[in-house]
Amino acid sequence: MARPRKISNEDVLSRVIPVFWKNGLAGTSLGQLEEATDINRSSLYATFCSKEQLFVSALEHYVSSAPAQFLLQKQPYGWQNIEQFLLAAPFNNPAFNGCFIINSTREVAVLPAAALEIVRDFRGAVIEQIRMNIPVQKNAGVMAEIIWSFLVEACLEANDRLEPQGWQARVTALLGFIRSSDSQ
């Protein structure tokens, strides 16, 4: 009998993220996960305990490696970071447009508690990072929430038909509007 080949947990997670991204937690079958990873379900269960835990681990892996969010952490803070983040985030994955975390919010009613916590924590962290990049003003928190909502809509639209040039024009218009209201 041939020995099973070794595959790292990180590689497994990288392989299942596109499956969950496309189909969601509820729409993903164990057969699809086996096919994506070349690992049988008993080995997946031995490592991750359940499909739900594999999904949670995939979310954690995505959050730790999603490159666009790091654009908000560049010094000096400012509008340029927000603009770069907004332009990059819907298009930062070569396999899929959008955002795995944001896509996962479509299934909030069926997400395991641990997954819902990751989604909420990610949202809160990104909103706080956006707020830190807004020059001092009384409504920075509200502005950050508006920018997050704008991004969520774009990431969902990116699953279908968001064009980078059109998105760039929308980002420029939104930030121009926010900055002009900031100076009043």
C-alpha positions in Angstrom: 0.0 0.0 0.0 1.3 3.5 -0.9 2.0 5.9 1.9 -0.2 9.0 1.9 1.6 12.0 0.9 2.2 14.8 3.4 0.3 18.0 3.0 0.6 20.9 5.4 -2.5 22.4 7.1 -1.7 25.7 5.5 -1.8 24.1 2.0 -5.1 22.4 2.9 -6.5 25.8 4.0 -5.2 27.5 0.8 -7.0 24.8 -1.3 -10.3 24.9 0.6 -10.7 28.7 0.7 -11.6 29.0 -3.0 -14.2 26.2 -2.6 -15.8 27.9 0.5 -15.4 31.3 -1.2 -17.4 30.2 -4.2 -20.0 28.0 -2.5 -20.2 29.2 1.0 -20.2 26.9 4.1 -23.7 25.4 3.5 -23.2 25.0 -0.2 -19.8 23.2 0.1 -19.9 19.4 0.2 -17.3 17.2 1.7 -16.8 15.7 -1.7 -15.8 19.1 -3.0 -13.3 19.6 -0.2 -11.8 16.1 -0.8 -11.4 16.9 -4.4 -9.8 20.3 -3.7 -7.3 18.9 -1.2 -6.7 15.4 -2.5 -7.4 14.2 1.0 -10.1 11.8 2.1 -12.8 12.9 4.5 -11.5 10.8 7.4 -8.2 12.6 7.2 -9.9 16.0 7.0 -12.0 15.1 10.0 -8.9 13.8 11.9 -7.2 17.2 11.4 -10.1 19.6 11.5 -12.9 17.6 13.3 -15.7 18.9 11.1 -16.5 20.9 8.0 -17.5 23.8 10.2 -14.1 23.8 12.0 -12.3 23.6 8.6 -14.3 26.6 7.5 -13.3 28.5 10.7 -9.7 27.6 10.2 -10.0 28.8 6.5 -11.3 32.1 7.7 -8.5 32.5 10.3 -5.9 31.7 7.6 -7.5 34.2 5.2 -7.5 36.9 7.8 -3.8 36.3 8.6 -2.8 36.5 5.0 -5.2 39.0 3.3 -2.8 41.6 1.9 -5.1 44.5 1.3 -5.8 45.2 5.0 -2.1 45.8 5.6 -2.3 48.9 3.3 -4.2 50.6 6.1 -1.3 50.2 8.5 1.3 52.1 6.5 2.8 55.2 8.1 2.1 58.0 7.8 -1.7 57.4 8.2 -3.9 59.3 5.9 -6.4 59.3 3.0 -3.8 57.8 0.7 -3.9 54.5 2.7 -7.7 54.4 2.5 -7.6 55.0 -1.2 -5.0 52.3 -1.9 -7.0 49.9 0.4 -10.3 50.6 -1.4 -8.7 50.2 -4.8 -6.9 46.9 -3.9 -9.3 45.1 -1.7 -11.9 43.9 -4.2 -9.2 42.6 -6.5 -6.5 41.3 -4.2 -6.9 37.6 -4.8 -5.8 36.1 -8.1 -8.3 33.3 -7.9 -11.4 35.3 -7.0 -12.5 38.9 -6.8 -14.1 40.2 -3.7 -13.4 39.2 -0.1 -13.8 35.7 1.5 -14.8 37.3 4.8 -17.4 39.6 3.2 -18.8 36.7 1.1 -19.2 34.7 4.3 -21.5 37.3 5.8 -24.2 36.1 3.3 -24.5 33.0 5.5 -24.6 34.7 8.9 -27.6 32.7 10.0 -25.8 29.4 9.6 -22.2 30.3 10.5 -20.7 28.6 13.6 -20.2 31.0 16.5 -16.4 30.9 16.0 -16.8 31.9 12.3 -19.2 34.7 13.2 -16.8 36.0 15.8 -14.0 36.1 13.1 -16.2 38.0 10.7 -17.2 40.5 13.4 -13.6 40.9 14.6 -12.4 41.5 11.1 -15.0 44.0 10.4 -14.3 45.9 13.6 -10.5 45.8 13.0 -10.8 47.1 9.5 -13.2 49.9 10.5 -10.8 50.9 13.2 -7.9 50.9 10.8 -9.9 53.0 8.4 -10.8 55.4 11.2 -7.1 55.8 12.2 -6.4 57.0 8.7 -9.1 59.7 8.7 -7.6 63.0 9.7 -9.0 64.2 13.1 -12.6 65.1 12.8 -15.7 64.7 14.9 -17.3 62.1 12.6 -14.3 59.8 11.9 -16.1 56.8 13.2 -19.2 57.4 11.1 -17.0 58.0 8.0 -15.2 54.8 8.6 -18.5 52.9 8.8 -19.6 54.5 5.5 -16.3 53.6 3.8 -16.6 50.0 5.1 -20.2 49.7 3.8 -19.0 51.1 0.4 -16.3 48.4 0.4 -18.7 45.6 1.3 -20.9 46.5 -1.7 -17.9 46.5 -4.0 -16.6 43.2 -2.8 -20.0 41.6 -3.3 -20.3 43.2 -6.7 -16.8 42.0 -7.6 -18.1 38.5 -7.5 -20.1 39.3 -10.6 -19.0 42.3 -12.6 -17.0 45.0 -10.9 -14.6 46.6 -13.3 -11.4 48.1 -11.9 -11.7 51.3 -13.9 -15.3 51.9 -12.9 -14.4 51.1 -9.3 -11.5 53.6 -9.3 -13.9 56.3 -10.5 -16.3 55.5 -7.6 -13.5 55.5 -5.0 -12.3 58.9 -6.3 -15.8 60.3 -6.2 -16.5 59.0 -2.7 -13.3 60.2 -1.2 -13.6 63.5 -2.9 -17.1 63.9 -1.4 -15.9 62.9 2.0 -12.9 65.2 1.9 -15.0 68.1 0.7 -17.5 67.6 3.6 -14.6 67.3 6.0 -13.3 70.8 5.1 -16.7 72.5 5.7 
